[in-house]
């Protein structure tokens, strides 16, 4: 169910007029009304008229005869009655995982919490005509929007295409840590890339953080940005000796760190202090960054799905067969959408989980925490919106895509871990999951896509450091496009050989990937309201929606033919081979696959 939210200037947050948007609103008939404090939702009243607005008592603000199928521009430019209303997107996905608002799943991250939290404005049009630009960017997360801002600032004409709304993919599912502490650890990077390589990594991450801070200050972006300390403490199989080795490796890399007997707020045991880290409210940041990019000349199109990249011709083709032609193309899509094999021998997709909960006001210091478990756990604190509580956010419990079915257990484990260290933790506010791509050697891949046409660039393999690495990726690719030398381009090059990190680990990861094809001969599986059944030897993905209607699609991933698995947390079909994901009805929501699961009849 698609929901548009109106916010009254008399009591809610003013979100800005959307008169530039000309999308047809007639398709919203049938949407039900849900009231909340200062919120006014789009309501359809039968076939006679469409009601826009209405307060909690159901009082009408504006009605319109839909026989003329007005555009949203016409409606919003028409004088309203007493209360002026402004459109605001209510970032909510149906249990069917409908593509269009939130493109990554059913759960709502803390940043999309519907009772008053800022959300991304639905104010950008869909691409409806062929066009040209110096640079085409695919993906409206932090990597893509940052690249659009930097390139537009340098005078390049830029077109950004996003298949949902800005931040509706994996960027919107972050926990918003901005840090140079390196979640794959400096001691490991030093072994693979030597001390000089480790120093380059440390400097690049530090510069990325500073770039974010500079942009925020220059563009006056209100995104709850703050510098704060971060603490790495022992978890899992690590010993104090291991922690001291990491401390020394970070020092050798040039990071300003201090060894402590314990982190604040709970008895963590020995910990490493990383000063001057950062945290951010991601949707506020991307909204402000997008506005700044547009002000500099960038053009942004949302609900515009890319179905093909024709690199030799410099063309991007959308689902409605519109073409954008440019000299350079940046794939800022979490994973490359036109790469069949090459990059997938160097990285693997993982699901990751997070939850937010209430803690008493001022009971936890403003800090970041990370332990050394594998997968590791991480924590941040947000100031609450009132005087009664703050918000603590924990993440972790990663596992390879498509390999776990009891996703609720992941949230239970996170809450238990959090409660043991912060016993004042109270009720849960939000639970959500996301997806990260882990490079086998610990560093992201930024630059020319191997084997692709010249000028097709990628930003991928961000691991658990999406905010920092995505910003860095935008910086490096901007320099490549501008013809500038960048000191970090080589170490992050997608063409680098990764097998030197761990031959055994690389081989084992690829064996695990190949094993997913054995699902062709395994019995059918059932999990929640989605199931894999057999039609002869062919696996079929079956989903029964909330109305009882059954939807059947092939269970064969269109990327390389592995068998998808049901993800009950996000009501999606996930491919365990290379991380592609599809909503419950088969539409692609995460690459590398860009085509849907084909419909089949049972």
N, C-alpha and C positions, 0 to 999 in steps of 0.2 A: 504494500500500500504506500503510495507516495504522499508525503505530507509537506505542505508548505506552511510556514509559521509567519504570522504577522505580529509585530511588536508595537504596542501603542506608545507614542512619545509622551503620553500623559503619565505613564507609570513604568514602562519598560525601557530597554536600551534602544536608542535610535540607531538603526542599522543602515540608513542611507537609501536614497531612491534608486530604483532599478529601471528607470524609464528608457535606458538604452537597450534593454533586452526585449526582443520582439518574438519570443517563442509563443506559439499558439497555446492558449490556456483551456481550450474546449475539452482537452483530454482529461481534465481533472474532475469531470463530473463523476459522482459516485464516491468521492472521498468523504469520510466521516469527520465530524468535528470533535476535537478533544480540547477541553479548556484547561488553562493553567494560569497562575498568577501573571497578569499583564500580557498574556500570550493569546493570540487570536489566530485560529487555524482556518485554512481554506475549507469551505463546506459546500457540498452540492445539494441543492434542494429539488430533487426530481428533475423533470425535463423542462420546467418552466423558466427557471432562472438559476444563476450561480451566485451564491452569497459570499462576499469577501469580508472577512472580519467578524465582528460580533464579540461582545464581551462575555464574561463568565455567566451572565444572566441570559445570554442568547439574544441581546439586542442587536439589531441589524445596523451595520455601518454603511454598507453599499450593496446594491443588487444590480444585476445586469441581465438583459435578455440575451441568451446565448445564440439565438438564431442567426446572428450576424458573425458568429465565431470570432470574437474580438481577439486581438493580440494583447499580451500583457502590457506592452507599451501603451496601447490605447486606454486600457483600464487604469493604469497607474498615472497617466497624464490627465485623466478626467478628475475634475474637482470632486472631492469626497465631502461627506457631511462632517459634522463637528470635529471628529477625531481624524487627524492625519495618520495614515498607517504606512509602514515600510515593510517590504518583504524580507524575510530571513529564512534561510534553509534550515529545516529541522532534520539533522543528519540521522536518519533512521532507516535501516533496511528491514524489509519484511522477512518473515521466516523463510520465504522462498528465495531470499538473497537477490532480490530484483536489482538489476544493474541500473545505475542512473544517479543515485545520490551517494551512497556509500558503496564503493566498488570492491571492497575486500572482504565482506562477510556480514554476519548478522549482529554480532556483539557491538555494543557502543562503548568506545573508549571514554576515559574521563573527560577528554577535551571535547567530546560531543555530547556530554550529559545534557539532557534536554531541558532541565529546569533552570535556565538562566545562564548557562555557560556559553561563552562566545562560540559561534560556529562560522564556517566559511560561507560567505554570501554567494547566492546563486545568481550571479549577475553577468556571467559571460555567455555569449551566444554559441551556438553550434556552427561549425563550418558548413556553409551552404554553397560555396562556389570555388572553382580552381583559383589558385593564387601562387605568388612567388615571394621569396624572402632570401636574405643572405643565409640565415640559419633556421632550420626546423628543429624544434625540441619536442620529443615525445615523452610525456609524463609530467604531471602537475604536482609532484611532491617537492620536497626541499631541494633535491638536486636540480630538477628541471626549472623551478621558479628562480633559484639562485643563478643558474646559468643565463636565464632570460634577462634577469636584472643586470648582471655583469656585462653581457654582450650588448644590450641596449644602451648601457652607460658608455660603452666604447664606440657607439655610433652605428652598430650593426642593426639591420632590420631583422626582426625575430618574430617567428610564429610558434606558439606553444600549443600543443594538442593534448587534451586529457580526456580519457573515456568516461570518467565520472565527473565529480567536482574536484576542485583543488583540494589536496590533502585527504582525498577519500580513499587512497590506497594505503600502502604501508607506512608512509610518513605520518599519517594521522593516527597510527597505532603505536607510535613511539612512547617511551616514558620520558623523553626530553632531556636525557643526560648529554651534556656537551663537554667532552673531556679529552685530555691527551694522555690519560693513564694506560691506554691500549689494552683492550680486553683479551687480546691474544698474547699479552705479556712481552715486555722488553727482553727478558731473558731468552725467550723463544726466538724473537726476531733477530737478536744478536747472533744466535747460532746459525741462522739461515742467511742473513745478509751482512754479517760482520759488524763491528762497532761503527764503521763509517755509515753503513746502511741504517743502523739503528738511530744514529744522530739525524740523518735525513728525515726519517719517519717522525721523530720527536719534533723537529723544527716545523715540518709541514703541518702537523696537527695543531701545534701552538699557533701558527699563522692562520689556520682555518678558524680557530676560535676567535682570534683577534679580528679577522675579517667580518665574522658575524657581528661582533660587538660594534665595529666601526659602522656597519650598515645600519644597525639598530639606532645608533646615535644620530647618524647623518639624516636618516629618513624619519626619525622620531617615531619609531614603531613601538607601540604599547603592547608588549608581549611577555611581561613578567620576567624579563631577563635579569639575571643576578649572577654575580661571581660568588663562589662559595668553595669551601674546602671539600675534598673527597678523600675517602679512607678505604684502602685495600687491606682486608684482614683474612686470616687463615680459615679455610673451609675445605672439606673433602680430604684428599690424601696429602695435601701440602703440610710441610713441617715448618718450624721457625727458620730452619736452615734454608729452605726453599724461598721463604719470604725475604730473607736477607740477601739472597742471590738476586731476586727481582729488584730489591732496593738498589743494589750496586749497579745492576744493568740499567736501571732508570737514571741513576746518577751519571753513568758513563755516556748515556744518550743525551745528556744535557738538561734533564728534567730536574726542577727544584723540588726535591723530596726530603722528608724527614722521617726517621724511624721512631715510632712511639711504642710505649708499653701497652697502650690500649687506645681504641677509638672512643670518642665521647658518646654519651647517652646509653651505652650498655657495655658490659665487660666482654669486649671482643677478643682480648688477648693481643699479642703484638700486631701492630698495624703500620702501614706506610701512609703518611700524609701527602697528598697531592694538592698544593694550594692553587687558588685562582682558577678553579674549574668553573663550569657554567651550567645553568639549567634554563629552560625556556617553555613557554606555552606554545606548542607547535602550530595550532590553527591560527592563533593571533599573529604569529610570526609570518606564516606563509601568506595570510591575507594582506598584511602590511607590505610584505616584499612584492607580492603580485601588483598591488596598487602602485608601488614605486616603479616597478618595471613598465607598467602600462603608461605611467606618466612620462617615461623616457622613450616611449614609442613602440614597445613590444605589444603584440596582439595575442590574446589568449582566447582559445576556443575550448569549451567544455562539452561533455556528452558527445565527444567526437572520437570514435573508436578507430584506431589504425589497424588495417587488415594486411597491409603489405608495405615493405620497403624495397624500392627498386634503386639500389645504391648506384649503379652505373649511370642511371639517368638523373640521379639526385632527387628522386621523387618519393613522396610518402602518399599512400593511397588510403583513404578512409572507407569506412563501411558503406557510406552512401556514394562511393566512387568519385569523391572529390580528390583532387591532386594538389599537393603543395610541392613546388619545385625549388630547390635551394642548392647551394654549393656544399654546405655542411649539414649533417643530420646528427643530432645527439640523442641517443637512446638513454633516457633517464627514467627507466621503467622498472627499477629494482633488479631485473634480469634482462638481458638482450632478447628481443622478441623475434629477431630474424636469424639467430644463431642456432644451428641444428645440433652440432656436436662439440665444436672446438672448446668453448668456454666451460662446457659441462664436464670436461675432464680435469678442470682446475678448481671446482667449487661445488657445493651442495646446499640445497635448501633445507631450512629448519623452521618448524613452528615454534613460537615463543609465547609466553603467557604473562599477563599482568593483572593486577587488581588495585583498586584504591579503597581506602578505609578511613574512618574518622579517628583522630586522636585528640585528646584534650588540648586546648589552645596553649601554645608555648611549651608543651611537654617534650618536644623533640627539637633539637637545634637544626638550623638551616644548613644541611650538609648533604653530601652524596656518600653512599656506601656500596662497596662491592666485595663479595667474598671470592675465594679461589676454587670453589667447587667446579666440577665439570658435569653438567652446565652450571654456570655461576649464577648467584642471586644478586640483585641490585636494588637499592632503595633511594628514594628522594622524599622530600617533604614540601608541601605547598601550603601557603597561608590560606586559611579558610575564608569563606565569604562572610562570616559573621564572627561574633565574639565567643562562640561556644566551642569551636573545634578548628583544628587544622586537618589537612589531608595528607596521609602517607601513601606512597605508591611503591609497590614491590613488583619486580619482574623476574622471570627465569623459567625453569622447568622445560628447557628446549628439548626437542626431539626431531629426528628427520621427518620430513613431510610425508604424510600418508602411512605412518607406522604405528600410531596410537589411536585407540578408539575411546577409552575412558577419559575424556578431556576434563570432566568435572573433577577428577582426582588431582589433576594438575593444579587447579585453583585451591583445592583443599590443602595440598602440600605447601603452596606458597603462603597461605594464611597461617598455617601451623608454624612455618619457619619464621614468619614475621612476628607472630605472637610470642614466640619463645625469646626473641630479642627485644621486642618492644611490647611488653605485656599490657600497656595502656591502650593498645589498638582496639578499636570498637567495631561498629557495624560496617560491613562492606558497602561501598557506594556503587562501584562499577567493576565488572570483570570483562576482560577482552583478550583476544589473541592476535598475533601478527605473524609475519614471516621475515626471516633474515636469511641471507645467503652467505655461507661460510667459505672463504677461500682456503685452500689446503695449506697455503704458506703464510696465512695471517694478514695479508695486505690486500686492499681492494684493487680492482682493475679499472684503470682510467686511461682513455686515449683511443687510438685507432683500433677498431674491431678487427682482429686477425682474420685474414682471408676475405674480408669485405672490400667493397670499393673504397678508394681513397676519399676521406672526408666523412665516413660513417664512424662516429665516435660513441663510446659507451662509458657508463658509470655503473659499476656493479661490484658485488662481493663486499658490501659494506660491513659485513659481520654484525656485531652488536653496537656499532658506532656510527649509525646512520646520519646523525646530525652533523658530526664532525667530518666524516669521510665524504658525505654527499656535498658539503660545502667545498671541501678540498677538490672533489671531482669537477665541480663547476669552475673552480679557479684554474685548474690545469687545462681543461678543455677550452676555456676561453683563451688562454695564452696560445694553445695550438692553433685555434682558428684565426687569431690575430697575428700569427707568425712570430710570436715572441718565444724566446728560450725560457724554459721553466726548469729549475734545478731538481724538481721532484718527478719529472715526466718519466724518466727511465725506470726508477725503482717501482713505479706503479703501472708500468706499461702492461697492457693485456697480452703482449707477445712474450713476456718473460717466461722462463722455464721454472715451473713450480715444483718439479719432482725432487729438487735438492732439499726441500724442507723435510720430507719424510717419505722415502720410497715406499716403505711398508704401509704408511697411512694412506698414501695416494692409491696404492693398489687395492687396499682393503675397502676404501670408499667406493671405488669403481666396481669391485666385486659385489658390494652391497647394492649398488645401483642396478647392475645386471640381474641380480637375483629377483628384482621386482617383476621381471618378465615371466617368472615361474607362475605368477597368478593366472596365467592363461590356462593352466591345468589344475588349479586348485578348486575345491568346492566353492559354491556361492557363499557370500558373507552377508550378514544382516547387522546393522547398527543403527539404533534410533529409528528415524522415519525415512532413512535412505538404506538401500540394500543393493548388493550385487547378486544377480541371479544368472542362470544359464539358459540360453536358448540354443540347444544343441551344444556346440563347442564355443559359441560366441557369448562373452560376458555382457550383461546388460545392467546399466545403472538405473534403478527404479526409485522414484521419490513420490511419496504421497503427501500432498500439501494439506494445509489446515482445513480446507473445505472437503477433503476426502478424494480429490481428483488425483489420479495417478499419472505421472510423467515418466516416460521411458526414453533413455538415450543410450547410445553405445557407451560401454565402460572403457573403451580404448582411447587413450589420450592421442589427439591428432599430432602431437609433436613428434614422438618416436615410438608410439605404439604400446607403451606400458599400460597397466590396468589401474584406473583411478580407485580411490578408496573414499568412503563417506567420512566427513568431518562433522561430528554432531555439534561441536561448539559453534561453528560458523555456518552450519547447514550448507556445506559445499562439498564438491567432489575434488579430491586432492590427488595429484599424481606423485607417487613415491619415487619415481625415477629421477625427474629433473625439476620437480616443484611446481609444475603448472597447476592452476586451480580454476574451477568452474563453479558457477552458482548452482543451486539445486536443480534448475531447469536446463543446465548445460552451457550457459553463456560463459565465455572466458573472463576471469577476473584477475588472473595473475599469470604472467608468462613463464616460460618461453612460448607456450601455445597462444596463438591469437585467433584461432578458429574454434567454433563451438563443438561440443560433443554432438554427433549426428543423431537425429531422431530415429528411433526404431519402433516397430510395432511388435508387440508380444501376443 
